[in-house]
Amino acid sequence: MAQSLPWEELELPVLEWVFGLGHDDGAMLERSGDAGRTVDGLTDAQVDDALRRLIGAGLIAGRRQETSDLFYWTGLRPAADGLRVLGEWPPREEAAVNAALEQVLRRLAEDLPDDDRSAARRAGSAVSKMSDQTVLDTVKGELRRLGTEATE
C-alpha cells in the first residue's frame, strides 16, 4: 500500500495548480503518467486523487471523465472555500466580525446623544463599506486578470 502524502505535499499544491490554471480550465491526466508532468513531484494518478478529494471537500469545482488510461478534467476552478484556503478571498470569520461590529455600532447609536449617535452610525457604515470594498476589490482584480488573460 502506498504511503499517503500530507496535505502540504499533495492537496495544497494541486489546489494551487488549479488556481493557476486561469481560463485554461482543463487537464488530461494519464493513469500511469510520470511525476512532475502536471504538478511538480506528483504523478498524474496522485493529482487525480487529490482533485477528487478537493471536490469532495468543496474546495474546487470541475467535472471528471475517465477512460481505460486517461482522466479528463474540465471546468476546473477553485470554489470560494478554496480561495479562502489560498488566502485569495476574505475569510468568513472576518466578514462575520465586520457584520457583527456594524450591527453593534448601529444599535449603540440608538442609545446615544445626537452628536455621538451620528459618529457611531458613520463608524458602522465605514465598517460595512470596508467589508464590501474588500470583496469588491477582490472581484475587480480577478475580472481584470481574466480580461488580461483573455486578450493575450
Phi and psi in degrees as GROMACS dihedral restraints (atoms count N, CA, C in turn):
[ dihedral_restraints ]
;  ai    aj    ak    al  type     phi  dphi    fc
    3     4     5     6     1   -72.7    20    10
    4     5     6     7     1   142.5    20    10
    6     7     8     9     1   -75.5    20    10
    7     8     9    10     1   133.8    20    10
    9    10    11    12     1   -79.9    20    10
   10    11    12    13     1   146.6    20    10
   12    13    14    15     1   -88.4    20    10
   13    14    15    16     1   150.4    20    10
   15    16    17    18     1   -68.6    20    10
   16    17    18    19     1   161.5    20    10
   18    19    20    21     1   -47.3    20    10
   19    20    21    22     1   -45.9    20    10
   21    22    23    24     1   -65.8    20    10
   22    23    24    25     1   -21.4    20    10
   24    25    26    27     1  -104.2    20    10
   25    26    27    28     1   -11.4    20    10
   27    28    29    30     1  -123.8    20    10
   28    29    30    31     1   -73.6    20    10
   30    31    32    33     1   -67.0    20    10
   31    32    33    34     1   -41.9    20    10
   33    34    35    36     1   -61.4    20    10
   34    35    36    37     1   -48.0    20    10
   36    37    38    39     1   -61.4    20    10
   37    38    39    40     1   -34.1    20    10
   39    40    41    42     1   -70.5    20    10
   40    41    42    43     1   -40.0    20    10
   42    43    44    45     1   -61.5    20    10
   43    44    45    46     1   -43.2    20    10
   45    46    47    48     1   -63.2    20    10
   46    47    48    49     1   -38.7    20    10
   48    49    50    51     1   -62.5    20    10
   49    50    51    52     1   -45.0    20    10
   51    52    53    54     1   -60.5    20    10
   52    53    54    55     1   -43.6    20    10
   54    55    56    57     1   -59.9    20    10
   55    56    57    58     1   -39.0    20    10
   57    58    59    60     1   -75.3    20    10
   58    59    60    61     1   -11.6    20    10
   60    61    62    63     1   -63.9    20    10
   61    62    63    64     1   -32.4    20    10
   63    64    65    66     1    60.8    20    10
   64    65    66    67     1  -133.5    20    10
   66    67    68    69     1   -80.3    20    10
   67    68    69    70     1   -11.2    20    10
   69    70    71    72     1   -85.1    20    10
   70    71    72    73     1    83.1    20    10
   72    73    74    75     1   -96.3    20    10
   73    74    75    76     1    17.1    20    10
   75    76    77    78     1  -124.9    20    10
   76    77    78    79     1   168.4    20    10
   78    79    80    81     1  -153.8    20    10
   79    80    81    82     1   142.7    20    10
   81    82    83    84     1  -117.5    20    10
   82    83    84    85     1   114.5    20    10
   84    85    86    87     1  -112.5    20    10
   85    86    87    88     1   138.0    20    10
   87    88    89    90     1   -92.9    20    10
   88    89    90    91     1   139.0    20    10
   90    91    92    93     1   -56.6    20    10
   91    92    93    94     1   -36.7    20    10
   93    94    95    96     1  -112.5    20    10
   94    95    96    97     1    29.5    20    10
   96    97    98    99     1   -65.2    20    10
   97    98    99   100     1   150.4    20    10
   99   100   101   102     1   -70.0    20    10
  100   101   102   103     1   153.9    20    10
  102   103   104   105     1   -66.8    20    10
  103   104   105   106     1   141.1    20    10
  105   106   107   108     1    86.9    20    10
  106   107   108   109     1    -2.6    20    10
  108   109   110   111     1   -69.3    20    10
  109   110   111   112     1   -39.9    20    10
  111   112   113   114     1  -105.1    20    10
  112   113   114   115     1   -55.4    20    10
  114   115   116   117     1  -124.0    20    10
  115   116   117   118     1   127.1    20    10
  117   118   119   120     1   -47.1    20    10
  118   119   120   121     1   125.9    20    10
  120   121   122   123     1    81.9    20    10
  121   122   123   124     1    -3.2    20    10
  123   124   125   126     1  -114.8    20    10
  124   125   126   127     1   140.3    20    10
  126   127   128   129     1   -74.6    20    10
  127   128   129   130     1   162.0    20    10
  129   130   131   132     1   -60.3    20    10
  130   131   132   133     1   -36.8    20    10
  132   133   134   135     1   -64.6    20    10
  133   134   135   136     1   -38.9    20    10
  135   136   137   138     1   -65.2    20    10
  136   137   138   139     1   -41.1    20    10
  138   139   140   141     1   -62.7    20    10
  139   140   141   142     1   -43.8    20    10
  141   142   143   144     1   -60.4    20    10
  142   143   144   145     1   -45.4    20    10
  144   145   146   147     1   -60.1    20    10
  145   146   147   148     1   -44.3    20    10
  147   148   149   150     1   -63.9    20    10
  148   149   150   151     1   -41.6    20    10
  150   151   152   153     1   -59.9    20    10
  151   152   153   154     1   -42.3    20    10
  153   154   155   156     1   -64.8    20    10
  154   155   156   157     1   -39.6    20    10
  156   157   158   159     1   -68.7    20    10
  157   158   159   160     1   -38.7    20    10
  159   160   161   162     1   -64.9    20    10
  160   161   162   163     1   -38.2    20    10
  162   163   164   165     1   -65.5    20    10
  163   164   165   166     1   -44.2    20    10
  165   166   167   168     1   -60.6    20    10
  166   167   168   169     1   -32.0    20    10
  168   169   170   171     1   -85.7    20    10
  169   170   171   172     1    -3.2    20    10
  171   172   173   174     1    77.1    20    10
  172   173   174   175     1    20.2    20    10
  174   175   176   177     1   -92.4    20    10
  175   176   177   178     1   -21.0    20    10
  177   178   179   180     1  -138.1    20    10
  178   179   180   181     1   167.6    20    10
  180   181   182   183     1  -125.8    20    10
  181   182   183   184     1   152.9    20    10
  183   184   185   186     1   167.0    20    10
  184   185   186   187     1   170.6    20    10
  186   187   188   189     1  -122.5    20    10
  187   188   189   190     1   141.1    20    10
  189   190   191   192     1  -121.7    20    10
  190   191   192   193     1   135.9    20    10
  192   193   194   195     1  -132.1    20    10
  193   194   195   196     1   155.0    20    10
  195   196   197   198     1  -141.7    20    10
  196   197   198   199     1   153.4    20    10
  198   199   200   201     1  -120.2    20    10
  199   200   201   202     1  -170.9    20    10
  201   202   203   204     1   -65.7    20    10
  202   203   204   205     1   -25.0    20    10
  204   205   206   207     1  -129.8    20    10
  205   206   207   208     1     1.4    20    10
  207   208   209   210     1  -134.9    20    10
  208   209   210   211     1   152.2    20    10
  210   211   212   213     1  -115.4    20    10
  211   212   213   214     1   125.1    20    10
  213   214   215   216     1  -106.1    20    10
  214   215   216   217     1   127.0    20    10
  216   217   218   219     1  -118.1    20    10
  217   218   219   220     1   130.7    20    10
  219   220   221   222     1  -130.6    20    10
  220   221   222   223     1   158.8    20    10
  222   223   224   225     1    66.1    20    10
  223   224   225   226     1    24.8    20    10
  225   226   227   228     1   -69.1    20    10
  226   227   228   229     1   128.5    20    10
  228   229   230   231     1  -162.7    20    10
  229   230   231   232     1   150.6    20    10
  231   232   233   234     1   -69.6    20    10
  232   233   234   235     1   142.2    20    10
  234   235   236   237     1   -83.7    20    10
  235   236   237   238     1   172.9    20    10
  237   238   239   240     1   -55.6    20    10
  238   239   240   241     1   -43.5    20    10
  240   241   242   243     1   -65.8    20    10
  241   242   243   244     1   -34.2    20    10
  243   244   245   246     1   -64.5    20    10
  244   245   246   247     1   -40.2    20    10
  246   247   248   249     1   -64.5    20    10
  247   248   249   250     1   -36.7    20    10
  249   250   251   252     1   -64.6    20    10
  250   251   252   253     1   -43.5    20    10
  252   253   254   255     1   -59.1    20    10
  253   254   255   256     1   -38.4    20    10
  255   256   257   258     1   -80.5    20    10
  256   257   258   259     1    -4.0    20    10
  258   259   260   261     1    76.1    20    10
  259   260   261   262     1    20.3    20    10
  261   262   263   264     1  -100.9    20    10
  262   263   264   265     1     4.2    20    10
  264   265   266   267     1  -145.7    20    10
  265   266   267   268     1   146.0    20    10
  267   268   269   270     1   -57.0    20    10
  268   269   270   271     1   129.8    20    10
  270   271   272   273     1   -63.1    20    10
  271   272   273   274     1   146.8    20    10
  273   274   275   276     1   -57.0    20    10
  274   275   276   277     1   -40.9    20    10
  276   277   278   279     1   -60.6    20    10
  277   278   279   280     1   -42.9    20    10
  279   280   281   282     1   -65.0    20    10
  280   281   282   283     1   -40.9    20    10
  282   283   284   285     1   -62.7    20    10
  283   284   285   286     1   -40.7    20    10
  285   286   287   288     1   -66.7    20    10
  286   287   288   289     1   -40.5    20    10
  288   289   290   291     1   -64.1    20    10
  289   290   291   292     1   -43.1    20    10
  291   292   293   294     1   -63.4    20    10
  292   293   294   295     1   -42.2    20    10
  294   295   296   297     1   -64.0    20    10
  295   296   297   298     1   -41.9    20    10
  297   298   299   300     1   -65.2    20    10
  298   299   300   301     1   -42.6    20    10
  300   301   302   303     1   -62.7    20    10
  301   302   303   304     1   -41.0    20    10
  303   304   305   306     1   -60.5    20    10
  304   305   306   307     1   -46.0    20    10
  306   307   308   309     1   -63.4    20    10
  307   308   309   310     1   -41.9    20    10
  309   310   311   312     1   -61.2    20    10
  310   311   312   313     1   -45.7    20    10
  312   313   314   315     1   -64.4    20    10
  313   314   315   316     1   -40.5    20    10
  315   316   317   318     1   -67.9    20    10
  316   317   318   319     1   -40.0    20    10
  318   319   320   321     1   -69.9    20    10
  319   320   321   322     1   -38.0    20    10
  321   322   323   324     1   -61.3    20    10
  322   323   324   325     1   -38.5    20    10
  324   325   326   327     1   -59.5    20    10
  325   326   327   328     1   -31.9    20    10
  327   328   329   330     1   -62.8    20    10
  328   329   330   331     1   -28.1    20    10
  330   331   332   333     1  -101.0    20    10
  331   332   333   334     1     5.2    20    10
  333   334   335   336     1  -100.7    20    10
  334   335   336   337     1   159.4    20    10
  336   337   338   339     1   -62.3    20    10
  337   338   339   340     1   161.8    20    10
  339   340   341   342     1   -50.2    20    10
  340   341   342   343     1   -48.1    20    10
  342   343   344   345     1   -60.6    20    10
  343   344   345   346     1   -46.5    20    10
  345   346   347   348     1   -73.9    20    10
  346   347   348   349     1   -31.7    20    10
  348   349   350   351     1   -59.5    20    10
  349   350   351   352     1   -45.4    20    10
  351   352   353   354     1   -62.2    20    10
  352   353   354   355     1   -42.3    20    10
  354   355   356   357     1   -65.1    20    10
  355   356   357   358     1   -41.6    20    10
  357   358   359   360     1   -65.8    20    10
  358   359   360   361     1   -40.7    20    10
  360   361   362   363     1   -63.7    20    10
  361   362   363   364     1   -42.3    20    10
  363   364   365   366     1   -62.2    20    10
  364   365   366   367     1   -40.8    20    10
  366   367   368   369     1   -63.2    20    10
  367   368   369   370     1   -42.9    20    10
  369   370   371   372     1   -61.6    20    10
  370   371   372   373     1   -42.1    20    10
  372   373   374   375     1   -65.0    20    10
  373   374   375   376     1   -39.3    20    10
  375   376   377   378     1   -63.6    20    10
  376   377   378   379     1   -42.7    20    10
  378   379   380   381     1   -62.6    20    10
  379   380   381   382     1   -43.6    20    10
  381   382   383   384     1   -62.4    20    10
  382   383   384   385     1   -46.8    20    10
  384   385   386   387     1   -65.0    20    10
  385   386   387   388     1   -37.0    20    10
  387   388   389   390     1   -62.5    20    10
  388   389   390   391     1   -43.2    20    10
  390   391   392   393     1   -63.2    20    10
  391   392   393   394     1   -49.4    20    10
  393   394   395   396     1   -62.5    20    10
  394   395   396   397     1   -39.1    20    10
  396   397   398   399     1   -66.8    20    10
  397   398   399   400     1   -36.5    20    10
  399   400   401   402     1   -61.2    20    10
  400   401   402   403     1   -47.0    20    10
  402   403   404   405     1   -64.6    20    10
  403   404   405   406     1   -45.4    20    10
  405   406   407   408     1   -61.5    20    10
  406   407   408   409     1   -43.8    20    10
  408   409   410   411     1   -61.7    20    10
  409   410   411   412     1   -39.5    20    10
  411   412   413   414     1   -64.2    20    10
  412   413   414   415     1   -46.0    20    10
  414   415   416   417     1   -63.7    20    10
  415   416   417   418     1   -44.6    20    10
  417   418   419   420     1   -60.0    20    10
  418   419   420   421     1   -42.9    20    10
  420   421   422   423     1   -61.2    20    10
  421   422   423   424     1   -43.5    20    10
  423   424   425   426     1   -65.6    20    10
  424   425   426   427     1   -40.7    20    10
  426   427   428   429     1   -64.0    20    10
  427   428   429   430     1   -40.7    20    10
  429   430   431   432     1   -61.4    20    10
  430   431   432   433     1   -45.4    20    10
  432   433   434   435     1   -62.0    20    10
  433   434   435   436     1   -45.4    20    10
  435   436   437   438     1   -65.0    20    10
  436   437   438   439     1   -39.3    20    10
  438   439   440   441     1   -63.0    20    10
  439   440   441   442     1   -41.3    20    10
  441   442   443   444     1   -65.3    20    10
  442   443   444   445     1   -44.4    20    10
  444   445   446   447     1   -64.7    20    10
  445   446   447   448     1   -36.4    20    10
  447   448   449   450     1   -69.6    20    10
  448   449   450   451     1   -28.1    20    10
  450   451   452   453     1   -90.4    20    10
  451   452   453   454     1    -6.9    20    10
